[in-house]
């Protein structure tokens, strides 16, 4: 995972990839494929996209709704 440091700028780091995902999920819930299709121009590869999803899930910022099969943005007021 690339974090910002002397070698990698913020724009090159995985942290900058969180923004388009979270902005999209603010608007509506998406399937993983739908979200990738919407944001793929922000990523060098699908591996970077999946790494960003893993990090956001680990940080508790997104969740997966098994019933609707979509990714959802977790807010402070959410019961998830």
SESE-611173 format. One record per residue (C-alpha): residue number from 1; residue in one letter; x, y, z. Coordinates in Angstrom, 1 decimal. Example, Ala and Ser with C-alpha at 12.3 -4.5 7.8 and 13.67 -1.06 7.14 Angstrom:
BEGIN
REC   num   residuo       c1       c2       c3
REC     1         A     12.3     -4.5      7.8
REC     2         S     13.7     -1.1      7.1
//
This chain:
BEGIN
REC   num   residuo       c1       c2       c3
REC     1         X      0.0      0.0      0.0
REC     2         X      1.4      3.4     -1.0
REC     3         X      1.1      6.1      1.6
REC     4         X      2.3      9.6      1.1
REC     5         X      6.0     10.0      1.9
REC     6         X      9.2     11.4      0.4
REC     7         X      8.8      9.1     -2.6
REC     8         X      5.1      9.2     -3.2
REC     9         X      2.9     12.4     -3.2
REC    10         X     -0.6     12.4     -1.9
REC    11         X     -2.0     12.2     -5.4
REC    12         X      0.0      9.0     -6.0
REC    13         X     -1.0      7.4     -2.7
REC    14         X     -4.0      5.2     -1.9
REC    15         X     -5.4      7.9      0.3
REC    16         X     -6.3     10.1     -2.7
REC    17         X     -8.2      7.2     -4.2
REC    18         X    -10.7      7.2     -1.2
REC    19         X    -12.2     10.5     -2.4
REC    20         X    -13.9      9.4     -5.7
REC    21         X    -15.3      6.3     -4.0
REC    22         X    -16.7      8.1     -1.0
REC    23         X    -18.2     10.9     -3.2
REC    24         X    -19.9      8.3     -5.4
REC    25         X    -21.3      6.5     -2.4
REC    26         X    -22.6      9.8     -1.0
REC    27         X    -24.9     10.0     -4.0
REC    28         X    -26.2      6.5     -3.9
REC    29         X    -25.3      2.9     -3.2
REC    30         X    -23.5      0.9     -6.0
REC    31         X    -22.6     -2.6     -6.7
REC    32         X    -18.8     -3.2     -6.7
REC    33         X    -18.8     -3.5    -10.5
REC    34         X    -21.0     -0.4    -10.9
REC    35         X    -18.7      1.6     -8.6
REC    36         X    -15.6      0.5    -10.5
REC    37         X    -17.2      1.4    -13.8
REC    38         X    -18.0      4.9    -12.4
REC    39         X    -14.6      5.5    -10.9
REC    40         X    -12.2      3.4    -13.0
REC    41         X    -10.6      6.5    -14.6
REC    42         X     -9.2      7.4    -11.1
REC    43         X     -7.3      4.1    -10.8
REC    44         X     -4.2      2.6    -12.5
REC    45         X     -5.6     -0.9    -12.1
REC    46         X     -8.4     -2.8    -10.6
REC    47         X     -6.0     -3.9     -7.9
REC    48         X     -5.7     -0.3     -6.7
REC    49         X     -9.5      0.0     -6.7
REC    50         X     -9.9     -3.2     -4.6
REC    51         X     -7.1     -2.0     -2.2
REC    52         X     -9.0      1.3     -1.7
REC    53         X    -12.2     -0.6     -1.0
REC    54         X    -10.4     -2.9      1.5
REC    55         X     -8.9      0.1      3.3
REC    56         X    -12.2      2.0      3.5
REC    57         X    -14.0     -1.1      4.8
REC    58         X    -11.3     -1.6      7.4
REC    59         X    -11.6      2.0      8.5
REC    60         X    -15.4      1.5      8.8
REC    61         X    -16.2      4.1      6.1
REC    62         X    -18.0      1.7      3.8
REC    63         X    -20.0     -1.5      4.3
REC    64         X    -21.5     -4.2      2.0
REC    65         X    -25.2     -4.8      2.1
REC    66         X    -25.7     -8.5      1.5
REC    67         X    -29.4     -8.3      0.8
REC    68         X    -29.2     -5.6     -1.9
REC    69         X    -25.6     -6.6     -2.9
REC    70         X    -24.4     -3.0     -2.9
REC    71         X    -21.7     -1.0     -1.2
REC    72         X    -23.0      1.7      1.2
REC    73         X    -21.4      4.6      2.8
REC    74         X    -21.3      4.4      6.6
REC    75         X    -22.1      7.6      8.5
REC    76         X    -22.0      8.3     12.2
REC    77         X    -25.7      8.0     12.4
REC    78         X    -25.8      4.6     10.7
REC    79         X    -26.7      1.6     12.7
REC    80         X    -24.1     -0.5     10.9
//
